Amino acid sequence: MKSATPKVLHEVGGRSLVGHVLAAVSALDPDHVVVVVGHGRDQVVAQLAQIAPDAVTVVQEQQNGTGHAMRVALEGLDAAGIELDPAGPVLVVAGDTPLLTGATLGSLLDVHAAESASSTVLTAVLDDPAGYGRVLRDPATGHVTGIVEHKDADDAERAVREVNSGVYAFDVEALRDALGRLTTDNVQGEEYLTDVLGLHVAAGLAVAAVAAPDAHEILGVNDRVQLAEARALLRDRVNERWMREGVTIVDPATTWIDADVVLERDCRIERNTGLHGTTRVATGALIGPDTTLTDVVVGEGASVVRTQGTDAEIGPGATVGPFTFIRPGTRLAAKAKLGAYVEAKNAVVGAGSKVPHLSYVGDVEIGEGSNIGAATVVVNYDGVAKHRTVIGDHVRVGSDTMLVAPVSVGDGAYTAAGSVITDDVPPGAMAVGRARQRNVEGWVARRRPGSAAAEAAEKAQASGSATAGTGEGSTEGSPQASSAEASGHRPAHSTEGKTE
């Protein structure tokens, strides 16, 4: 992989390679799981502690082949005081085969039991079997006679297209006996687990083979190219499953859905969308296009368009986007809105409340039915600590308001556009925190003579088209200073003294 990350920890579809294998194995409800680790063991063991805490880890200090790894695994179980049921099979899987399914492994065990086999191998027929061990059969009976590794095979054996997957079921005692008789008499000088099957055949024991229903299931990952191939195959498998469950995926080729994502029927996933982690999308919700959600819960009938979100909740009927950034801890109640170019972090937005556009709301709690005007910023960080802002129900925050936390705005209150709010606002009050406007008459003519602005002003004055002023600061603090979207009508002008 040419990576600081151990191969089995590279991710596809929201899980590591070994995570996918363990998920397939867990579907069988095994009595014990043992993972043989070698390269990058500390990193691998750390992840196993998170995803498979009951698994026994055994270290293969020297990588002397798959047969040696199997012997180390059994010795590790013995050292841990775990006694295997002699009547139960031992299932062996490789840690880099993320497309394996529990159903296929279950079929392997069923055949193993039905044929009373000492060993059973999962196989597949490939157009290009290069690099894989070949499954050899008796031409007359079709019975498996052994497996030969690619490097040890002759030309006739390499022409065989049925390959070994590296997945087996073994009788416990027959396996132990054969492992004790393995040699390193091969090109690689290693103990091959594949030789166990030949030893069982030579001993007259039953050896069986099961073909994988989909040859892709056995594909291992040995480099970044194969990693990308596995990722695309898993994407297609997951997308097909959800579409057959009643989910609309407009463009499956550009839709990436992790293994642990949950989708309900009749939700719609538009193009260029990624759903990751434990994201859940309810019935009737629209996601995308151009949207990436990680660990986000989306409620019924919600719309999330051109948005990036992480660790958040979007309530039923809520609307988000376009070009919206939702950071961890954000929760939108029913029919709430985060509009274009809005960033929210650790924000609670009440039912029916809106942050329509061009705003930052961080560490804030917004009540029901409130409207946050364009270009509002919740100033939550003082350079040392984060502070919280509380905005009540049915509040109208004027455009370009700075709310300097910690601060609260009471129910039904207004803030004037362009205000810097540093003190709490009582319920029903109008908060004004800005300097009075002052018009300096004739400034352009004096300071920018001959400019286009000066010429335009001169023409306007000459034609009498200049708008008469209403007096310095006459609209200071008036309700119309709030965002136009904050109120359903345009209030009448009022004098500064009256509004204050």
Stockholm file with secondary structure:
# STOCKHOLM 1.0

chainA/1-500         MKSATPKVLHEVGGRSLVGHVLAAVSALDPDHVVVVVGHGRDQVVAQLAQIAPDAVTVVQEQQNGTGHAMRVALEGLDAAGIELDPAGPVLVVAGDTPLLTGATLGSLLDVHAAESASSTVLTAVLDDPAGYGRVLRDPATGHVTGIVEHKDADDAERAVREVNSGVYAFDVEALRDALGRLTTDNVQGEEYLTDVLGLHVAAGLAVAAVAAPDAHEILGVNDRVQLAEARALLRDRVNERWMREGVTIVDPATTWIDADVVLERDCRIERNTGLHGTTRVATGALIGPDTTLTDVVVGEGASVVRTQGTDAEIGPGATVGPFTFIRPGTRLAAKAKLGAYVEAKNAVVGAGSKVPHLSYVGDVEIGEGSNIGAATVVVNYDGVAKHRTVIGDHVRVGSDTMLVAPVSVGDGAYTAAGSVITDDVPPGAMAVGRARQRNVEGWVARRRPGSAAAEAAEKAQASGSATAGTGEGSTEGSPQASSAEASGHRPAHSTEGKTE
#=GR chainA/1-500 SS CCSSSCGGGCEETTEEHHHHHHHHHHTTCCSCCEEEECTTHHHHHHHHHHHCTTCEEEECSSCCCHHHHHHHHHHHHHHTTCCCCTTSEEEECCTTCTTCCHHHHHHHHHHHHHTTCSEEEEEEECSCCTTSCEEEECTTTCCEEEEECGGGCCHHHHTCCEEEEEEEEEEHHHHHHHHTTCCCCSTTCSCCTTHHHHHHHHTTCCEEEEECSSGGGGCCCCSHHHHHHHHHHHHHHHHHHHHHTTCEESCGGGEEECTTCEECTTCEECSSEEEETTCEECTTCEECSSEEEEEEEECTTCEECSEEEEEEEECTTCEECSSEEECTTCEECTTCEEEETCEEEEEEECTTCEEEESCEEEEEEECTTCEECTTCEEECBCSSCBCCEEECTTCEECTTCEEESSEEECTTCEECTTCEECSCBCTTCEECCSCCCCCCTTHHHHHSTTSHHHHHHHHHHHHTCSCCCCCTTTTTTCGGGSCGGGSSSCCCCCCHHHHC
#=GC SS_cons         CCSSSCGGGCEETTEEHHHHHHHHHHTTCCSCCEEEECTTHHHHHHHHHHHCTTCEEEECSSCCCHHHHHHHHHHHHHHTTCCCCTTSEEEECCTTCTTCCHHHHHHHHHHHHHTTCSEEEEEEECSCCTTSCEEEECTTTCCEEEEECGGGCCHHHHTCCEEEEEEEEEEHHHHHHHHTTCCCCSTTCSCCTTHHHHHHHHTTCCEEEEECSSGGGGCCCCSHHHHHHHHHHHHHHHHHHHHHTTCEESCGGGEEECTTCEECTTCEECSSEEEETTCEECTTCEECSSEEEEEEEECTTCEECSEEEEEEEECTTCEECSSEEECTTCEECTTCEEEETCEEEEEEECTTCEEEESCEEEEEEECTTCEECTTCEEECBCSSCBCCEEECTTCEECTTCEEESSEEECTTCEECTTCEECSCBCTTCEECCSCCCCCCTTHHHHHSTTSHHHHHHHHHHHHTCSCCCCCTTTTTTCGGGSCGGGSSSCCCCCCHHHHC
//
